[in-house]
């Protein structure tokens, strides 16, 4: 998350209005005009969307005259979870013996690959070498002509590889097919998310055990947030992707910052919010 990069406060702007490409006129365009209109405008603007975002509608926003005259889409970068792909999480058809049902994640994954100028295959340390080689072959075949696939671990990559792609993606939309082309406003009914506040967490290991049980019981796709651990000067980051959970201290709590434990849960439509919140000890 960009919020944990240690950047100056005025260099990060958060848009918390839901889907970015659905709030273009009200939120995104004013921010882009403000950034590009500064006395000393930035050399690059990095836009971090959610993992469930459809990239093409956002790229289309750069065709608006107020933005087009000032900035261009240098490149679209898709970050891929190698272990999740290897586990058929984004498969268009389930592995043999699995329960057959629609997989909206497969549609999002396909759209992201089809629009990307570069795909960052992350978490390569979580898969065996032969599996990684097969993933590299399969994903390379699915990318746009000229798009590059770059392996990485823990998200570490030379920024020079990501910046300066000179793709001008807003001028190249025809070569970026989307499964949602021609459908008008895209559908958000497949996924849902909710956030809740927890008390201070004295035992992070016990909390992780409860979180793992909730993820398994409710097929939660993603969990992220920060925890307040009494006696610790730093906030504890929690990152969950499927059954994999990671926690680490990222930075000290700021002097004027309220110490608060809060998690965001993302999953397919129909999550039992009350049961999940109760299992994790959410504050009513």
Residue pairs with C-beta under 8 A, 6 or more apart in sequence:
1 48
1 224
2 12
2 46
2 48
3 12
3 14
4 237
4 250
4 251
5 12
6 251
11 42
13 31
13 35
15 23
15 27
15 28
15 31
17 23
17 26
17 27
19 53
19 188
20 27
20 28
20 47
20 49
20 53
20 58
21 28
21 53
21 54
21 57
21 58
21 60
21 61
21 186
22 57
22 185
24 58
24 61
24 64
28 58
28 61
29 61
29 64
29 66
29 67
32 45
32 66
32 67
32 70
32 71
33 66
33 67
33 70
35 41
35 42
35 45
36 45
36 67
36 70
36 71
37 70
41 70
44 74
44 163
45 71
47 58
49 55
49 58
51 79
51 222
52 108
52 191
52 266
53 108
53 112
54 108
54 111
54 112
54 178
54 180
54 186
55 76
55 78
55 111
55 112
55 115
55 116
56 111
56 114
56 115
56 173
56 176
56 178
56 180
56 181
57 180
57 186
59 73
59 76
59 115
59 169
59 170
59 173
59 176
60 170
60 173
61 67
62 68
62 71
62 72
62 73
62 169
62 170
63 170
68 170
72 168
72 169
72 170
72 171
73 167
73 168
73 169
73 170
74 163
74 164
74 165
74 166
74 167
74 168
74 169
75 117
75 118
75 162
75 165
75 166
75 167
75 169
76 115
76 116
76 117
76 118
76 167
76 169
76 176
77 116
77 117
77 118
77 119
77 120
77 162
78 112
78 113
78 115
78 116
78 118
78 119
78 120
79 119
79 120
79 122
79 155
80 119
80 120
80 121
80 122
80 139
81 89
81 122
81 123
81 241
82 121
82 122
82 123
82 124
82 126
82 127
82 132
82 135
82 151
83 123
83 126
83 127
83 244
84 90
84 241
84 242
85 135
85 139
86 127
86 131
86 135
87 242
88 94
88 95
88 98
89 105
89 242
90 103
90 105
90 106
90 109
91 103
91 106
92 103
92 106
92 110
94 100
94 101
94 103
104 190
104 191
104 268
105 221
107 179
107 180
110 142
110 179
111 178
111 179
111 180
113 119
113 139
113 142
113 143
114 142
114 144
114 176
114 177
114 178
115 144
115 169
115 176
115 178
116 143
116 144
116 147
117 144
117 146
117 147
117 148
117 165
117 167
117 169
118 147
118 148
118 149
118 150
118 161
118 162
118 165
119 139
119 143
119 147
119 148
119 149
119 150
120 150
120 152
120 155
120 157
120 162
121 135
121 136
121 139
121 149
121 150
121 151
121 152
122 152
122 153
122 154
122 155
123 152
123 153
123 154
124 132
124 151
124 152
124 153
125 153
125 154
126 244
127 135
132 151
136 149
136 151
139 149
140 149
143 149
144 175
144 176
145 175
150 157
150 161
169 176
180 186
180 187
189 269
190 268
190 269
191 221
191 266
191 267
191 268
191 269
192 266
192 267
192 268
192 269
192 270
192 271
193 264
193 265
193 266
193 267
194 264
194 265
194 271
194 273
195 225
195 262
195 263
195 264
195 265
196 262
196 263
196 265
196 277
196 280
196 282
196 283
197 260
197 261
197 262
197 282
197 283
198 227
198 261
198 262
198 263
198 280
198 281
198 282
198 283
199 261
199 281
199 283
200 228
200 229
200 230
200 259
200 261
201 207
201 227
201 228
201 229
201 236
201 261
202 229
202 230
204 227
204 229
204 236
204 247
207 227
207 280
208 238
208 245
208 247
210 279
210 280
210 281
211 223
211 238
211 240
211 245
211 280
212 243
212 245
213 279
214 220
214 276
214 279
214 280
215 223
215 240
215 242
215 243
215 245
216 243
217 279
218 267
218 271
218 272
218 275
218 276
219 267
219 268
220 240
220 265
220 266
220 267
220 271
220 276
221 241
221 242
221 266
221 267
221 268
222 240
222 241
222 264
222 265
222 266
222 267
223 238
223 239
223 240
223 245
223 263
223 264
223 265
223 266
224 237
224 238
224 239
224 240
224 263
224 264
225 237
225 238
225 261
225 262
225 263
225 264
226 235
226 236
226 237
226 238
226 260
226 261
226 262
227 235
227 236
227 237
227 238
227 247
227 261
227 263
228 235
228 236
228 253
228 259
228 260
228 261
229 236
232 249
233 252
233 253
234 249
234 250
234 251
234 252
234 253
235 249
235 250
235 251
235 252
235 253
235 259
236 247
236 248
236 249
237 247
237 248
237 249
237 250
238 245
238 246
238 247
238 263
239 245
239 246
239 247
240 246
253 259
263 280
265 271
265 273
265 276
